[in-house]
Amino acid sequence: MQRSTLETKVVAMGASSLSPSIASVPTSRLLPIHTPRSAAAEWTTTGNSPAATEEEEPVTPTARLMEAIYIVVTIGLGSPVNLPVFSAGVAAELARFPRFRSIQVIDGDESKDGNNPRWARTAVNVEDHMIVPTLNPAAVKADPDRAVEDYVASVYTLPMDYSRPLWEFHFLDFPTSEASSTVVLRVHHSLGDGMSLITLLLASARSAADPTRLPTLPEQPARTGAIYAPRRRDRTSAGALAAFIRWIWLYLVLAWNTMVDVSFFAATTVFLRDPCTPFRRAEGDVSFNPRRRFVHRSLSLDDVKFVKNAMNCTVNDVLVGATSAALSRYYFRKSGGINTYRTWLRSVLVVNTRPTASLQIYASMIESGKSNDVAWGNQLGYILLPFHLAMHDDPLTYVRKAKMTVDRKKSSLEAIFTCKISEVLVKMFGLKAGAFIFRRMFANTTISFSNMVGPTEKIEMCGHPVVFIAPSVYGVPQALIVHYQSYDNTIKVVLSVDEEIFPDYSQLLDDFVESFRLIKDAASRLSGSIKK
């Protein structure tokens, strides 16, 4: 099936003609609406929310750096779409999410000092954000999975109306191999990061087993490292001295690792570039291809936990190891290199800088009417995580090396420093300087990597049972973006790929599945030998 799956006609629910928000070529950057301060009242909500009287918030430096980046979440539903019910559910939740009722406005000339964008409340017509595309019926009947993939890949061509809050739902009401229908949520990244969206989803959803309560989340693991480890008091003088020396040593290691990591981060934004591999464009090619494919596959969460327990590591260690194994398989097949050859590449690991226990707490706060106290927006730090490409006889070697790498990164404040540095640079030197460094960070590395925790049980969203959740992004120059999203007893591996660099993206996705299978089989043999 070719791209002809999608016809040119796309209608908003309840509209009698083509929506102006999707009738022209999208602009390359977010253009805030210019308005004098005295006109702010016309962008506020009316009557149904206390947010109408709230003080407007400035757009944070991190959010301003996200001007070209969009989040795309593919959600599989277990029933056909009931548009009136779904839109009514969204409308009922809007009052609790201020960013989804806000647009960016600016006073006067943006180039002048102090004239920074701010969030202003606006009235929202939910039907403007509900989009029902008309697809080629023959193409849908022939291969519905491909029809969904083609449509999601074409979403970037549909511009958004910046006079409205930058979010929208696209409904594909036909069955696929995984779901009875599909909903595609597109959100401009300035509205919030993945943590914000997951919080929104949880607060809006209900447990499928008990619709009267919020979904259950897994217990968040405690963060490790010198600044998180409690000091142990020893009653003996010798023991107290040893504990104090160890405490001082851990902080010295933390300071050294942070200095090294921040130095490498600075070097990456200036000159340090990953080697040329099949995962990136040729040296000197700085072109950016907005055309991307979004593909995903399910892994068993129980199998991931089995490997975790067998290797005495974390779920994240297992996923990093499986990713390293998959990239190695793809690299050596494409490059034809010998198995003894080794190389490396780096990923930008996006890190949530909020407290680890905040997800369930935030969802409960929203449920109790305290959504204004939730830390919305983008609170992200960045870690440059190396992936070593090699062919190992023992698949568990990938997990062991991943654990060593991740443990080393835990003993560093790289994520905190990169978050604060990006904010300071935008405040001191302006958006252009901050955006330049932001682009260089992505352009000089190879992939982006993210792992999000979701509900541990089936949920219902706006009256519809959810089968799977597959988030991703577009708008960054990297050719490959890897996301992991847990939900119920599965983990989705989601790839956002540049079609020009990865024409065989399905084979790359197969490499992820096969690599994890080999790791799981090796862990089974290891557990069996230990029991014997």
Secondary structure, DSSP 8 states (H G I E B T S, - for coil): --GGGEEEEEEETT-SS--GGGSS---SS---EE--GGGGGGGS--SS-GGGGS--EE--HHHHTTTT-EEEEEEEESS---HHHHHHHHHHHHTT-GGGGEEEEE-S-TTSTT---EEEE----GGGGEEEEEE-HHHHHH-HHHHHHHHHHHGGGS---TTS-SEEEEEE-S--SS-SEEEEEEEEGGGB-HHHHHHHHHHHEEESS-TTS-----------STTTS-----SSHHHHHHHHHHHHHHHHHHHHHHHHHHHHHHHHHHT------TTS--TT-------EEEEEEEEEHHHHHHHHHHHT--HHHHHHHHHHHHHHHHHHHHH---TT--EEEEEEEEEE-S-TTHHHHHHHHHHTT-GGGS--B--EEEEEEEEEE---SSTHHHHHHHHHHHHHHHTS-HHHHHHHHHHHHHHHH-HHHHHHHHHHHHHTS-EEEEEE---SS-EEETTEEEEEEEEEEE-SS-SEEEEEEEETTEEEEEEEEETTT-TTHHHHHHHHHHHHHHHHHHHHHHHHHHH-
